Amino acid sequence: MQQAIISELNKRYTEAAAYYEAEIENDQHDILPICFINLAFLYWCFAFELFEFVIPHNIPDYWSKRGGEKFLTVLDSGLAKFPNNAELHFWKKYLLHISYGDGFTKDDCLSLIETYGCGESSVPYFFLYALNKVKYSTQRELLISEAEVMPTAKNLYIKSVLLSHA
C-alpha cells in the first residue's frame, strides 16, 4: 500500500490505482479498508470528474472507462471484507447520491454513523457539515487537518467541499 500512497501523493493517479489494484488482488490478510476506499475514490474521479480531475491530471480514456465500470465493485469488495466499516458504507451511499441521484439524507448519514460508528474515520461528517456548519465545525477542522497531512485525492476532495461550504 505504501507505493500506492506515495504515487497518489505525487499525483500519479493511474499508477496509484494500479498499485491499489495489485494490493487488493493479492488479498493479503493485512489489507486495510483504505486500499478499497482510495481505489474506489480514484475510479470514481476517473469516471465522473472530467473537468475537475480527468483533464487536469491527463487521465487516459481507458482509466475513465475502467473507473466507471469498477468504482462500485471495489466498494462492494471492500464491504464484503469489512462489513462494519462506516467509511466504506458512506462512500457507497455518497457516490451513488452525487453520481446517480440516489437518495442520501442527513438522517441516512446519521443512521450510518450510529450503526457502524466513526471510530476509524470522520469522513461522513464532511457531508453533515454542509448541512449544519455550527454543529460539525470541530469535525470540519479535523478533516481539513487530515487532508493537509495526507493529501490523497479523496482528502483533497473532502477539503475542497468543506472550504466551498465555509
Backbone as a chain_set.jsonl record, in Angstrom:
{"seq": "MQQAIISELNKRYTEAAAYYEAEIENDQHDILPICFINLAFLYWCFAFELFEFVIPHNIPDYWSKRGGEKFLTVLDSGLAKFPNNAELHFWKKYLLHISYGDGFTKDDCLSLIETYGCGESSVPYFFLYALNKVKYSTQRELLISEAEVMPTAKNLYIKSVLLSHA", "coords": {"N": [[0.829, -1.191, 0.0], [2.045, 1.148, 0.541], [3.464, 2.027, -1.738], [1.33, 2.722, -3.38], [0.15, 4.851, -1.982], [2.295, 6.692, -1.967], [2.548, 7.163, -4.725], [0.042, 8.299, -5.17], [0.158, 10.609, -3.549], [2.039, 11.967, -4.962], [0.621, 12.665, -7.115], [0.397, 10.88, -9.207], [-1.836, 9.372, -10.42], [-2.996, 7.235, -11.941], [-1.016, 5.337, -11.755], [-1.03, 4.97, -8.997], [-3.578, 3.844, -8.742], [-3.159, 1.408, -10.05], [-1.344, 0.217, -8.291], [-2.954, 0.036, -5.952], [-4.889, -1.729, -6.946], [-3.319, -4.04, -7.332], [-2.611, -4.595, -4.704], [-5.109, -5.209, -3.589], [-5.829, -7.389, -5.184], [-3.884, -9.228, -4.396], [-4.862, -9.91, -1.974], [-4.064, -10.006, 0.757], [-3.951, -10.891, 4.231], [-3.544, -8.727, 5.833], [-4.519, -6.498, 4.602], [-5.908, -3.232, 4.341], [-8.928, -1.307, 4.921], [-8.656, 1.193, 3.714], [-7.335, 0.83, 1.299], [-9.298, -0.14, -0.457], [-11.088, 1.988, -0.292], [-9.586, 4.238, -1.203], [-8.916, 3.384, -3.814], [-11.483, 3.001, -4.977], [-12.39, 5.626, -4.794], [-10.557, 6.986, -6.459], [-11.182, 5.691, -8.884], [-13.828, 6.581, -9.178], [-13.372, 9.337, -9.488], [-11.944, 9.245, -11.906], [-13.977, 8.5, -13.604], [-16.121, 10.316, -13.263], [-15.352, 12.969, -12.751], [-14.638, 14.931, -14.83], [-13.798, 17.661, -15.667], [-12.741, 18.55, -13.291], [-10.876, 16.652, -12.528], [-10.04, 14.54, -14.416], [-9.195, 15.85, -16.865], [-7.331, 17.878, -15.871], [-5.369, 16.168, -14.808], [-4.612, 14.562, -16.854], [-5.812, 11.995, -17.365], [-6.015, 8.966, -18.976], [-8.437, 7.775, -21.42], [-8.951, 5.031, -21.166], [-8.654, 4.568, -18.391], [-10.685, 6.166, -17.402], [-12.96, 4.887, -18.372], [-12.625, 2.391, -17.153], [-12.786, 3.2, -14.489], [-15.491, 3.988, -14.266], [-16.698, 1.536, -14.624], [-15.817, 0.086, -12.442], [-15.795, 1.361, -9.871], [-17.92, 0.986, -8.035], [-17.874, -1.784, -7.722], [-15.428, -2.172, -6.465], [-15.935, -0.895, -4.021], [-17.982, -2.598, -3.091], [-16.52, -4.975, -2.84], [-14.766, -4.215, -0.84], [-16.618, -3.813, 1.223], [-17.527, -6.419, 1.536], [-15.333, -7.578, 2.68], [-14.886, -5.948, 4.881], [-17.383, -5.506, 6.541], [-18.399, -3.84, 8.531], [-17.358, -1.332, 8.291], [-17.613, 2.014, 8.509], [-16.799, 4.103, 6.801], [-16.514, 2.932, 4.252], [-19.21, 2.204, 3.799], [-20.3, 4.774, 3.836], [-19.053, 6.026, 1.562], [-20.082, 4.509, -0.522], [-22.858, 5.099, -0.409], [-22.773, 7.926, -0.643], [-21.381, 8.411, -3.097], [-23.101, 7.173, -4.934], [-25.264, 8.837, -4.538], [-24.343, 11.433, -5.374], [-23.597, 10.888, -7.957], [-25.632, 9.498, -9.316], [-27.989, 10.396, -8.306], [-29.223, 8.987, -6.28], [-31.077, 8.671, -3.268], [-29.858, 10.216, -0.344], [-29.726, 11.304, 2.754], [-29.438, 13.63, 5.513], [-30.369, 12.264, 7.771], [-29.995, 9.625, 6.901], [-27.208, 9.537, 6.803], [-26.556, 10.037, 9.493], [-27.707, 7.773, 10.616], [-26.101, 5.804, 9.505], [-23.672, 6.403, 10.792], [-24.465, 5.933, 13.42], [-25.026, 3.191, 13.295], [-22.573, 1.991, 12.458], [-20.577, 3.387, 13.7], [-17.893, 5.784, 14.026], [-15.287, 5.539, 14.674], [-12.889, 4.973, 13.307], [-12.839, 6.821, 11.261], [-13.607, 10.15, 10.302], [-14.865, 10.919, 8.075], [-17.678, 10.803, 7.149], [-18.678, 13.107, 8.282], [-18.075, 15.293, 6.683], [-20.093, 15.49, 4.852], [-22.236, 15.983, 6.545], [-21.451, 18.429, 7.628], [-21.932, 20.275, 5.608], [-24.612, 20.57, 5.912], [-25.022, 21.492, 8.477], [-23.228, 23.789, 9.684], [-22.353, 24.84, 12.15], [-22.756, 22.859, 14.167], [-21.067, 20.788, 13.287], [-18.519, 21.811, 13.103], [-16.127, 21.236, 14.476], [-15.435, 18.662, 13.558], [-15.061, 19.355, 10.921], [-12.714, 20.9, 11.004], [-10.899, 18.944, 11.823], [-10.981, 17.172, 9.618], [-9.995, 18.843, 7.574], [-7.425, 19.252, 8.521], [-6.458, 16.589, 8.406], [-6.463, 16.277, 5.633], [-4.489, 18.044, 4.902], [-2.235, 16.87, 6.011], [-2.21, 14.36, 4.772], [-2.519, 14.428, 1.673], [-4.283, 12.879, -0.234], [-6.228, 12.003, -3.158], [-8.882, 11.645, -2.355], [-8.92, 12.96, 0.149], [-8.221, 15.565, -0.618], [-10.44, 16.203, -2.152], [-12.449, 16.143, -0.167], [-11.544, 18.258, 1.432], [-11.822, 20.389, -0.394], [-14.591, 20.444, -0.718], [-15.398, 21.068, 1.899], [-14.193, 23.592, 2.252], [-15.541, 25.017, 0.316], [-18.0, 25.253, 1.422], [-17.743, 26.938, 3.513]], "CA": [[0.0, 0.0, 0.0], [2.92, 2.302, 0.629], [3.725, 2.509, -3.095], [0.104, 3.352, -3.871], [0.012, 6.148, -1.307], [3.351, 7.581, -2.474], [2.146, 7.57, -6.078], [-1.109, 9.195, -5.075], [0.611, 11.891, -3.013], [2.778, 12.621, -6.046], [-0.388, 12.912, -8.16], [0.495, 9.889, -10.271], [-3.065, 8.709, -10.003], [-3.213, 5.929, -12.572], [-0.021, 4.451, -11.14], [-1.567, 4.658, -7.663], [-4.697, 2.906, -8.924], [-2.591, 0.097, -10.369], [-0.789, -0.332, -7.043], [-4.078, -0.368, -5.1], [-5.462, -2.94, -7.55], [-2.428, -5.167, -7.036], [-2.738, -4.875, -3.266], [-6.402, -5.872, -3.378], [-5.782, -8.698, -5.845], [-3.055, -10.129, -3.576], [-5.771, -10.323, -0.888], [-3.316, -10.323, 1.977], [-4.767, -10.799, 5.446], [-3.327, -7.45, 6.499], [-5.019, -5.398, 3.777], [-6.697, -2.266, 5.095], [-10.066, -0.737, 4.184], [-8.267, 2.378, 2.954], [-6.986, 0.419, -0.076], [-10.555, -0.183, -1.203], [-11.65, 3.34, -0.314], [-8.809, 5.112, -2.086], [-9.07, 2.929, -5.198], [-12.843, 3.323, -5.422], [-12.492, 7.073, -4.979], [-9.84, 7.315, -7.695], [-12.005, 5.229, -10.001], [-14.961, 7.499, -9.315], [-12.845, 10.57, -10.079], [-11.622, 8.971, -13.3], [-15.217, 8.34, -14.366], [-17.139, 11.356, -13.104], [-14.825, 14.311, -12.501], [-13.948, 15.258, -16.079], [-13.119, 18.955, -15.649], [-12.072, 18.738, -12.02], [-9.85, 15.654, -12.254], [-9.535, 13.818, -15.59], [-8.457, 16.742, -17.767], [-6.121, 18.448, -15.251], [-4.367, 15.149, -14.497], [-4.358, 13.791, -18.075], [-6.207, 10.604, -17.161], [-6.409, 8.369, -20.267], [-9.803, 7.272, -21.555], [-9.001, 3.673, -20.621], [-8.859, 4.628, -16.942], [-12.016, 6.734, -17.15], [-13.922, 3.809, -18.603], [-12.412, 1.414, -16.083], [-13.308, 3.788, -13.261], [-16.948, 3.895, -14.278], [-17.098, 0.131, -14.511], [-15.309, -0.629, -11.275], [-15.773, 2.018, -8.565], [-18.878, 0.34, -7.126], [-17.401, -3.143, -7.476], [-14.368, -2.072, -5.45], [-16.598, -0.627, -2.738], [-18.66, -3.827, -2.669], [-15.48, -5.914, -2.392], [-14.325, -3.732, 0.462], [-17.678, -4.08, 2.203], [-17.558, -7.863, 1.781], [-14.206, -7.884, 3.572], [-15.012, -5.106, 6.077], [-18.808, -5.141, 6.519], [-18.745, -2.858, 9.559], [-16.57, -0.123, 8.1], [-18.513, 3.142, 8.241], [-16.371, 4.915, 5.662], [-16.906, 2.22, 3.033], [-20.659, 2.381, 3.641], [-20.542, 6.174, 3.5], [-18.686, 6.34, 0.187], [-21.025, 3.883, -1.446], [-24.091, 5.909, -0.413], [-22.485, 9.28, -1.098], [-21.056, 8.423, -4.524], [-24.347, 6.899, -5.654], [-26.085, 10.035, -4.391], [-23.917, 12.549, -6.212], [-23.418, 10.461, -9.346], [-26.861, 8.992, -9.927], [-29.163, 10.976, -7.68], [-29.827, 8.126, -5.253], [-31.357, 9.398, -2.049], [-28.948, 10.149, 0.796], [-30.093, 12.458, 3.554], [-28.775, 13.816, 6.813], [-30.778, 11.148, 8.635], [-29.31, 8.429, 6.414], [-25.807, 9.626, 7.217], [-26.522, 9.854, 10.947], [-28.008, 6.36, 10.863], [-24.887, 5.07, 9.155], [-22.727, 6.64, 11.89], [-24.997, 5.236, 14.591], [-24.918, 1.749, 13.076], [-21.201, 1.497, 12.3], [-19.619, 4.194, 14.439], [-16.927, 6.515, 13.208], [-14.029, 5.498, 15.384], [-11.761, 4.956, 12.385], [-12.909, 7.855, 10.238], [-14.555, 11.258, 10.453], [-15.266, 11.29, 6.717], [-19.091, 11.133, 6.945], [-19.012, 14.434, 8.79], [-17.967, 16.359, 5.678], [-21.435, 15.596, 4.298], [-23.073, 16.613, 7.564], [-21.036, 19.818, 7.804], [-22.626, 21.098, 4.609], [-25.992, 20.736, 6.361], [-25.033, 22.192, 9.767], [-21.856, 24.263, 9.847], [-22.022, 25.079, 13.556], [-22.71, 21.602, 14.911], [-19.997, 19.9, 12.832], [-17.31, 22.604, 12.827], [-14.948, 20.541, 15.018], [-15.102, 17.606, 12.606], [-14.545, 20.034, 9.721], [-11.305, 21.252, 11.238], [-10.15, 17.689, 11.843], [-10.897, 16.684, 8.24], [-9.079, 19.717, 6.835], [-6.091, 18.922, 9.021], [-6.096, 15.293, 7.819], [-6.192, 16.483, 4.209], [-3.206, 18.731, 4.772], [-1.198, 15.906, 6.359], [-2.246, 13.247, 3.812], [-3.314, 14.961, 0.558], [-4.736, 11.938, -1.258], [-7.321, 12.558, -3.967], [-10.089, 11.651, -1.52], [-8.809, 14.011, 1.156], [-8.27, 16.857, -1.304], [-11.843, 16.407, -2.499], [-13.154, 16.496, 1.069], [-11.119, 19.613, 1.805], [-12.422, 21.355, -1.306], [-16.02, 20.538, -0.388], [-15.51, 21.777, 3.173], [-13.843, 25.004, 2.05], [-16.577, 25.65, -0.509], [-19.188, 25.454, 2.273], [-17.323, 27.697, 4.699]], "C": [[0.869, 1.25, 0.0], [3.218, 2.885, -0.756], [2.514, 3.234, -3.662], [-0.049, 4.743, -3.273], [1.048, 7.137, -1.835], [2.993, 8.076, -3.874], [0.993, 8.56, -6.03], [-0.696, 10.574, -4.561], [1.399, 12.686, -4.047], [1.908, 12.874, -7.274], [-0.176, 12.051, -9.406], [-0.663, 8.912, -10.045], [-3.305, 7.358, -10.67], [-2.218, 4.903, -12.028], [-0.495, 4.028, -9.754], [-2.69, 3.639, -7.775], [-4.174, 1.506, -9.217], [-1.997, -0.558, -9.119], [-1.903, -0.783, -6.092], [-4.714, -1.659, -5.635], [-4.623, -4.167, -7.192], [-2.533, -5.57, -5.567], [-4.029, -5.649, -2.976], [-6.394, -7.267, -4.0], [-4.94, -9.702, -5.068], [-3.834, -10.653, -2.375], [-5.012, -10.803, 0.349], [-4.222, -10.135, 3.193], [-4.622, -9.446, 6.134], [-3.77, -6.243, 5.66], [-5.936, -4.519, 4.623], [-7.858, -1.74, 4.258], [-9.673, 0.444, 3.303], [-7.845, 2.038, 1.526], [-8.226, 0.423, -0.955], [-11.136, 1.224, -1.362], [-10.903, 4.216, -1.313], [-8.934, 4.697, -3.548], [-10.456, 3.271, -5.731], [-12.984, 4.82, -5.676], [-11.757, 7.511, -6.244], [-10.649, 6.9, -8.914], [-13.179, 6.174, -10.237], [-14.504, 8.81, -9.953], [-12.547, 10.386, -11.561], [-12.884, 8.97, -14.161], [-16.102, 9.576, -14.366], [-16.618, 12.786, -12.966], [-13.991, 14.79, -13.692], [-13.142, 16.556, -15.962], [-12.303, 19.165, -14.377], [-10.882, 17.808, -11.83], [-9.229, 15.074, -13.524], [-8.674, 14.717, -16.476], [-7.209, 17.313, -17.084], [-5.003, 17.43, -14.995], [-4.094, 14.21, -15.676], [-4.644, 12.3, -17.899], [-6.654, 10.031, -18.508], [-7.832, 7.813, -20.24], [-9.961, 5.867, -20.971], [-9.328, 3.695, -19.127], [-10.217, 5.227, -16.596], [-13.087, 5.666, -17.313], [-13.829, 2.776, -17.481], [-12.99, 1.921, -14.764], [-14.821, 3.672, -13.162], [-17.452, 2.477, -14.097], [-16.797, -0.462, -13.143], [-15.459, 0.067, -9.92], [-16.742, 1.377, -7.575], [-18.452, -1.089, -6.777], [-16.323, -3.152, -6.397], [-14.974, -1.794, -4.078], [-17.295, -1.877, -2.212], [-17.659, -4.877, -2.181], [-14.958, -5.512, -1.018], [-15.349, -4.016, 1.546], [-17.807, -5.573, 2.505], [-16.462, -8.253, 2.778], [-14.326, -7.15, 4.909], [-16.459, -4.617, 6.207], [-19.218, -4.092, 7.555], [-17.965, -1.564, 9.432], [-17.477, 1.022, 7.659], [-18.106, 3.926, 6.999], [-16.691, 4.234, 4.332], [-18.402, 2.375, 2.767], [-20.975, 3.813, 3.209], [-20.245, 6.445, 2.029], [-19.636, 5.697, -0.811], [-22.302, 4.714, -1.549], [-23.853, 7.284, -1.046], [-22.219, 9.317, -2.606], [-22.263, 8.079, -5.389], [-25.266, 8.122, -5.639], [-25.639, 11.123, -5.365], [-23.747, 12.172, -7.683], [-24.727, 10.131, -10.038], [-28.143, 9.528, -9.296], [-29.871, 10.073, -6.685], [-30.006, 8.934, -3.967], [-30.298, 9.156, -0.973], [-29.141, 11.432, 1.583], [-29.234, 12.553, 4.809], [-29.111, 12.647, 7.727], [-30.138, 9.831, 8.205], [-27.861, 8.401, 6.892], [-25.676, 9.412, 8.721], [-26.808, 8.403, 11.328], [-26.798, 5.484, 10.565], [-23.848, 5.191, 10.278], [-23.182, 5.89, 13.138], [-24.808, 3.724, 14.47], [-23.48, 1.256, 13.129], [-20.171, 2.258, 13.121], [-18.701, 4.925, 13.483], [-15.574, 6.547, 13.897], [-12.822, 5.599, 14.478], [-11.73, 6.165, 11.458], [-13.962, 8.907, 10.57], [-15.169, 11.659, 9.125], [-16.761, 11.591, 6.575], [-19.485, 12.541, 7.414], [-18.823, 15.537, 7.759], [-19.315, 16.556, 4.995], [-22.35, 16.337, 5.276], [-22.72, 18.084, 7.765], [-21.755, 20.743, 6.819], [-24.059, 21.41, 5.037], [-26.11, 21.478, 7.692], [-23.605, 22.596, 10.124], [-21.451, 24.459, 11.303], [-21.815, 23.756, 14.296], [-21.494, 20.746, 14.554], [-18.696, 20.645, 12.529], [-16.041, 21.93, 13.359], [-14.501, 19.442, 14.068], [-14.542, 18.198, 11.315], [-13.068, 20.326, 9.881], [-10.416, 20.01, 11.234], [-9.952, 17.161, 10.418], [-9.958, 17.537, 7.385], [-7.64, 19.436, 7.244], [-5.596, 17.594, 8.435], [-5.736, 15.442, 6.343], [-4.846, 17.174, 4.0], [-2.043, 17.792, 5.079], [-1.079, 14.818, 5.303], [-3.103, 13.656, 2.61], [-3.569, 13.951, -0.567], [-5.865, 12.599, -2.055], [-8.6, 12.674, -3.139], [-10.038, 12.809, -0.521], [-8.829, 15.405, 0.549], [-9.697, 17.204, -1.722], [-12.633, 16.862, -1.264], [-12.82, 17.924, 1.473], [-11.766, 20.653, 0.904], [-13.912, 21.537, -1.028], [-16.199, 21.353, 0.895], [-15.208, 23.262, 3.02], [-14.895, 25.732, 1.209], [-17.844, 25.925, 0.287], [-18.87, 26.283, 3.515], [-18.217, 28.895, 4.949]], "O": [[0.454, 2.297, -0.496], [3.222, 4.104, -0.925], [2.657, 4.246, -4.348], [-0.343, 5.702, -3.986], [0.72, 8.289, -2.119], [3.121, 9.263, -4.171], [0.978, 9.544, -6.769], [-1.15, 11.592, -5.081], [1.425, 13.916, -4.015], [2.405, 13.249, -8.336], [-0.527, 12.449, -10.517], [-0.485, 7.798, -9.552], [-3.775, 6.427, -10.016], [-2.558, 3.731, -11.864], [-0.374, 2.861, -9.382], [-2.751, 2.685, -7.0], [-4.695, 0.525, -8.685], [-2.142, -1.765, -8.924], [-1.811, -1.855, -5.493], [-5.034, -2.566, -4.867], [-5.158, -5.203, -6.798], [-2.542, -6.757, -5.241], [-4.031, -6.616, -2.216], [-6.9, -8.217, -3.403], [-5.24, -10.896, -5.074], [-3.51, -11.706, -1.826], [-5.294, -11.866, 0.9], [-5.143, -9.319, 3.176], [-5.478, -9.058, 6.929], [-3.431, -5.103, 5.978], [-6.645, -5.004, 5.504], [-7.784, -1.726, 3.029], [-10.287, 0.673, 2.261], [-7.982, 2.872, 0.631], [-8.199, 0.937, -2.073], [-11.612, 1.594, -2.435], [-11.516, 4.859, -2.165], [-9.045, 5.551, -4.427], [-10.575, 3.787, -6.842], [-13.616, 5.237, -6.647], [-12.277, 8.317, -7.016], [-10.785, 7.668, -9.867], [-13.479, 6.523, -11.379], [-15.165, 9.333, -10.85], [-12.854, 11.256, -12.377], [-12.852, 9.395, -15.316], [-16.766, 9.86, -15.363], [-17.405, 13.728, -13.062], [-12.789, 15.022, -13.568], [-11.924, 16.541, -16.141], [-11.295, 19.872, -14.387], [-9.972, 18.121, -11.062], [-8.009, 15.116, -13.686], [-7.538, 14.365, -16.795], [-6.123, 17.243, -17.66], [-3.827, 17.792, -14.969], [-3.427, 13.188, -15.518], [-3.818, 11.453, -18.242], [-7.582, 10.56, -19.121], [-8.355, 7.436, -19.192], [-10.981, 5.554, -20.356], [-10.175, 2.934, -18.658], [-10.833, 4.837, -15.604], [-14.002, 5.555, -16.498], [-14.845, 2.347, -16.934], [-13.608, 1.163, -14.016], [-15.364, 3.307, -12.12], [-18.5, 2.247, -13.493], [-17.454, -1.416, -12.725], [-15.266, -0.585, -8.893], [-16.416, 1.24, -6.396], [-18.656, -1.54, -5.65], [-16.305, -4.024, -5.528], [-14.566, -2.395, -3.085], [-17.21, -2.183, -1.023], [-17.929, -5.589, -1.213], [-14.739, -6.355, -0.149], [-14.995, -4.414, 2.656], [-18.162, -5.946, 3.624], [-16.649, -9.142, 3.608], [-13.915, -7.67, 5.946], [-16.728, -3.434, 6.003], [-20.3, -3.516, 7.445], [-17.918, -0.776, 10.377], [-18.039, 0.994, 6.564], [-18.962, 4.365, 6.231], [-17.1, 4.902, 3.382], [-18.81, 2.646, 1.638], [-21.808, 4.039, 2.332], [-21.072, 7.022, 1.323], [-19.954, 6.294, -1.839], [-22.773, 4.999, -2.65], [-24.638, 7.741, -1.877], [-22.77, 10.162, -3.312], [-22.426, 8.643, -6.471], [-25.959, 8.399, -6.618], [-26.459, 11.674, -6.099], [-23.754, 13.043, -8.554], [-24.91, 10.448, -11.213], [-29.246, 9.16, -9.701], [-31.0, 10.357, -6.285], [-29.174, 9.777, -3.632], [-29.898, 8.017, -0.731], [-28.763, 12.513, 1.132], [-28.425, 11.675, 5.11], [-28.227, 12.1, 8.387], [-29.778, 9.012, 9.05], [-27.358, 7.365, 7.33], [-24.788, 8.689, 9.173], [-26.207, 7.875, 12.263], [-26.513, 4.536, 11.296], [-23.224, 4.202, 10.664], [-22.367, 5.281, 13.832], [-24.466, 3.059, 15.448], [-23.187, 0.239, 13.758], [-19.022, 1.829, 13.231], [-18.737, 4.701, 12.273], [-14.803, 7.489, 13.716], [-11.832, 6.24, 14.832], [-10.672, 6.493, 10.921], [-15.053, 8.596, 11.05], [-15.915, 12.636, 9.057], [-17.098, 12.576, 5.918], [-20.503, 13.086, 6.986], [-19.363, 16.629, 7.939], [-19.647, 17.673, 4.599], [-23.132, 17.203, 4.883], [-23.6, 18.898, 8.043], [-22.136, 21.86, 7.169], [-24.65, 22.389, 4.583], [-27.165, 22.029, 8.006], [-22.875, 21.85, 10.776], [-20.285, 24.254, 11.641], [-20.805, 23.571, 14.973], [-20.948, 20.056, 15.415], [-17.862, 20.148, 11.771], [-14.982, 22.049, 12.742], [-13.307, 19.305, 13.801], [-13.655, 17.615, 10.691], [-12.267, 20.033, 8.993], [-9.307, 20.035, 10.701], [-8.848, 16.745, 10.065], [-9.211, 17.005, 6.563], [-6.745, 19.388, 6.4], [-4.443, 17.492, 8.016], [-4.802, 14.798, 5.862], [-4.152, 16.905, 3.02], [-0.979, 17.907, 4.471], [0.029, 14.395, 4.972], [-4.273, 13.283, 2.526], [-3.13, 14.144, -1.701], [-6.387, 13.639, -1.654], [-9.31, 13.677, -3.215], [-11.011, 13.547, -0.371], [-9.394, 16.328, 1.136], [-10.107, 18.362, -1.652], [-13.384, 17.836, -1.316], [-13.708, 18.706, 1.815], [-12.215, 21.693, 1.386], [-14.431, 22.652, -1.095], [-17.06, 22.23, 0.96], [-15.899, 24.099, 3.601], [-15.106, 26.933, 1.381], [-18.671, 26.739, -0.123], [-19.657, 26.316, 4.461], [-18.001, 29.637, 5.907]]}, "num_chains": 1, "name": "protein.A"}
